[in-house]
Every structure is written in C-alpha cells, then in structure tokens.
Amino acid sequence: MRWTGESLESGTQQAGGTELVQLNARTRDPAPDGNAGAGPNRAGSAGTLLVRVAAGDQAAFAEVFRVEGSGMRAVAFALLRDWHQAEEVVQEAMLQVWRSAARFDPARGCGVVWLLQITRARAIDRIRHNTAVARRDRHVAQHLHARDFDVVAETVSLRFEVALLHTGLLQLTAIQREALVMAFFSDLTYPQVAALLGVPLPTVKARIRDGLIRLRLIFDQHTRDTAAAA
C-alpha cells in the first residue's frame, strides 16, 4: 500500500495501545524526475515541516511525504534494487518520522538529510533481514530434511509414473495433499509453505512427513498387487 491519494495512514504506538492516525490530505507523488519540492528553501522547508510534525500536525506530515517521498524512495531503491521493498521501507521510515520527529533539532541538522538517514537505516535493516532469511532457508534445505524424507521423495519421483502418483495424492487428506504439492511441485521451501498456509513450520513438516509415509504405503501396496497379478 502506498501513502498517496486521498488518504494517508500512520500507526503510532503508545503505552496504552495502538492509535491510528488518519491523515486526510490532497497529496500526489512528486514528479518521476524527483524534482518536486526542489528549490533553495527545500531543506529549510523540510526542517520546518518536521517541527510541525513533532507537534502532531498531520497536514505537515502529509506534506513531508508529498515533498520528500520521491527522494526517500530513490535512496531505498538504490540499496535494495527492488521497488516493492523500497516502497515498504519508505512506509516504515515515515512511520518512524511520525513517532520520532521530536528528536529532530533544526539547529543541529538538515531536515532532508535527517529523513534520508532514517530511510537508509531502514533499508539496511531490510537487507540484513533478507540476508538472514536466505541463510535460514539454506540451512533448512540442508539440515531440516530428515533422511527418510529424502528416501521417500526419491522413491516417489523415480519408481512411479505420474498417473500412479496422482492416484496416491487423491488418497491423502486435503491438508496433506496441499502441503505436499506446494513443497514438491511449486519449488517452495518448507518455511515458505508454512508462511503461505499460515501455520507453524513444525505443522507443515508433520503434514508432509505423514503424507509421504502414506504415499509410500500406497505405492508399496501397488507394487505387491502388481507382483501378485504377475
């Protein structure tokens, strides 16, 4: 969700709970070339707006986003190389601005620089998070799959035809079949399957394990029946 158009939203955390501040303002994104808001008084204007934001001025907050949002997105994109993540980082940065504008001292620094520093810090946090997730996924791929998982999966893929596999899948429970299809036919990791299904990782692993065991029993029975018929 982008903070543009007729309505802007920012959540502020308070000791007693969560307050949702509705920011109604006619705002538009700056021009694509990033020149919106540019001019000799831009830095001073940003500082003045931040002082007003610190006092709870919602209109000033909306104006900060309108004038400086493009530059903040450019900084985030330069680090992340992903526009979607850059938009999310700018939203996080703007929320931090709303919460901590009182910390900005116009006598000690430039408003624009302060905004871009917050954006840069948020983007770096996102990079660290992405790196940690990628490292965790590699670890899961290497270590979380027990050997009997690999043996069953290999047996399923090498010893039986697609028609037999389809028949076996139809004999699983709906939740087992869903987890198996997502894990083995959609190129998703176990954590990604868990996230998409909205269930804990151990639950997904249990569903996949039980489904594979059930498939093995089905296929073993098919092999015995075939041998008996011969």
C-alpha positions in Angstrom: 0.0 0.0 0.0 1.4 3.4 -1.0 0.8 6.5 1.0 -0.6 8.6 -1.8 -4.0 9.7 -2.9 -6.8 11.0 -0.8 -5.9 9.2 2.5 -2.6 8.5 4.3 -2.4 6.3 7.4 0.2 6.0 10.1 0.1 3.8 13.2 1.6 5.3 16.3 2.5 3.1 19.3 1.5 4.3 22.7 1.9 2.8 26.1 -1.8 2.1 26.4 -2.2 0.5 22.9 -2.2 1.4 19.2 -3.5 4.7 17.8 -4.3 5.0 14.1 -3.9 8.5 12.8 -5.9 9.2 9.7 -4.1 11.8 7.5 -6.5 13.2 5.1 -4.8 15.4 2.6 -4.8 16.0 -1.2 -1.3 14.7 -1.9 0.3 13.4 -5.0 3.6 11.7 -5.7 6.4 14.0 -6.8 7.3 14.0 -10.5 9.3 11.0 -11.7 12.4 13.1 -12.2 12.5 13.7 -8.4 12.4 17.5 -8.8 9.2 18.0 -6.9 9.8 20.1 -3.8 13.3 21.1 -5.1 14.5 24.6 -4.6 16.7 26.9 -2.4 14.3 26.6 0.5 13.7 22.8 0.3 16.0 21.9 3.2 14.6 24.6 5.4 11.1 23.7 4.5 11.7 20.1 5.4 13.0 21.2 8.8 10.0 23.5 9.4 7.6 20.7 8.5 9.3 18.3 10.9 9.0 20.7 13.7 5.3 20.9 13.0 5.1 17.1 12.7 6.7 16.8 16.2 3.8 18.9 17.5 1.3 16.5 16.0 0.5 18.4 12.8 -1.0 15.7 10.4 -1.1 18.1 7.5 2.6 18.8 7.9 3.3 15.0 8.0 1.3 14.6 4.7 3.4 17.4 3.2 6.6 15.8 4.2 5.6 12.6 2.4 4.5 14.6 -0.7 7.6 16.6 -1.0 10.3 14.2 0.2 8.8 10.8 -0.6 10.4 10.5 -4.0 13.9 11.1 -2.7 13.3 8.6 0.1 12.2 6.0 -2.4 15.3 6.7 -4.5 17.6 6.1 -1.6 15.8 2.9 -0.6 15.8 1.6 -4.2 19.5 2.3 -4.6 20.2 0.0 -1.7 17.5 -2.7 -2.2 17.2 -2.7 -6.0 13.5 -3.7 -5.6 10.8 -1.1 -6.0 8.2 -3.0 -3.9 10.6 -3.4 -1.0 11.7 0.3 -1.4 8.0 1.4 -1.1 7.7 -0.7 2.1 10.9 0.8 3.5 9.6 4.3 2.9 6.4 3.5 4.7 8.4 2.2 7.7 10.6 5.3 7.6 7.6 7.6 7.5 6.1 5.8 10.5 9.4 6.3 12.3 9.3 10.0 11.3 5.8 10.4 12.8 6.9 8.7 16.1 10.3 10.4 16.5 10.0 13.8 14.8 10.6 15.4 18.2 14.2 14.2 18.1 14.9 16.3 15.1 16.8 19.5 16.0 16.7 22.1 13.2 19.6 23.9 14.8 21.8 20.9 14.5 21.0 19.4 11.1 19.2 19.5 7.8 15.6 18.1 7.7 16.2 16.4 4.3 19.4 14.7 5.5 17.6 13.5 8.6 14.8 11.9 6.5 17.2 10.2 4.2 19.3 8.9 7.1 16.2 7.3 8.5 15.4 5.8 5.2 18.9 4.5 4.7 18.9 2.9 8.1 15.5 1.2 7.4 16.8 -0.1 4.1 19.9 -1.5 5.7 17.7 -3.3 8.3 15.7 -4.8 5.4 18.9 -6.0 3.7 20.0 -7.7 6.9 16.6 -9.3 7.3 16.6 -10.6 3.8 20.1 -12.0 4.2 19.1 -13.7 7.5 16.0 -15.2 5.8 18.1 -16.5 2.9 20.7 -18.0 5.2 18.0 -19.7 7.3 16.3 -21.1 4.2 19.6 -22.6 3.0 20.1 -24.1 6.5 16.6 -25.6 6.4 17.2 -27.1 3.0 20.5 -28.7 4.1 19.7 -29.8 7.6 15.9 -30.0 8.4 15.0 -32.6 5.9 15.5 -35.9 7.6 17.0 -38.7 5.5 13.7 -40.7 5.4 12.1 -37.7 3.8 14.7 -37.8 1.0 14.4 -41.5 0.5 10.6 -41.4 0.2 10.7 -38.4 -2.1 13.3 -40.0 -4.3 11.3 -43.3 -4.4 8.1 -41.4 -5.3 9.8 -39.5 -8.1 11.8 -42.3 -9.6 9.8 -45.5 -9.2 6.3 -44.5 -10.1 4.6 -42.9 -13.0 2.6 -39.6 -12.9 -0.7 -41.4 -13.0 0.1 -43.5 -10.0 1.4 -40.5 -8.1 -1.8 -38.6 -8.9 -3.9 -41.6 -7.6 -1.9 -41.7 -4.4 -2.3 -38.0 -3.8 -6.0 -38.3 -4.1 -6.0 -40.8 -1.2 -4.3 -38.3 1.2 -6.1 -35.9 3.4 -6.7 -32.4 1.9 -4.2 -30.8 4.2 -1.5 -33.4 3.5 -2.0 -33.1 -0.2 -1.9 -29.3 -0.1 1.4 -29.3 1.8 3.0 -31.9 -0.4 2.0 -30.3 -3.7 3.3 -26.9 -2.5 6.6 -28.4 -1.2 7.5 -30.7 -4.1 5.7 -29.2 -7.2 5.9 -25.5 -6.6 9.6 -25.2 -5.7 8.9 -23.7 -2.3 10.9 -24.2 0.8 9.2 -25.6 4.0 9.3 -22.1 5.7 7.7 -20.6 2.6 4.9 -23.2 2.6 4.3 -22.6 6.3 4.1 -18.8 5.6 1.6 -19.3 2.7 -0.6 -21.6 4.7 -0.4 -19.5 7.8 0.7 -22.4 10.1 3.8 -23.1 12.1 6.8 -24.8 10.4 6.6 -28.0 12.5 3.0 -28.4 11.5 3.9 -28.2 7.8 6.7 -30.7 8.3 4.4 -33.1 10.1 1.8 -32.9 7.3 4.5 -33.5 4.6 6.0 -36.4 6.6 2.7 -38.1 7.2 1.7 -37.6 3.6 4.9 -39.1 2.3 4.6 -42.1 4.7 1.0 -42.6 3.4 2.2 -42.4 -0.2 4.9 -45.0 0.5 2.3 -47.4 1.9 0.1 -46.8 -1.1 2.9 -47.4 -3.6 4.2 -50.4 -1.7 0.7 -52.0 -1.8 0.6 -51.2 -5.5 3.9 -53.0 -6.0 2.7 -56.1 -4.1 -0.5 -56.2 -6.0 1.3 -55.9 -9.3 3.7 -58.7 -8.4 0.8 -60.9 -7.2 -1.0 -60.3 -10.5 2.1 -61.3 -12.5 
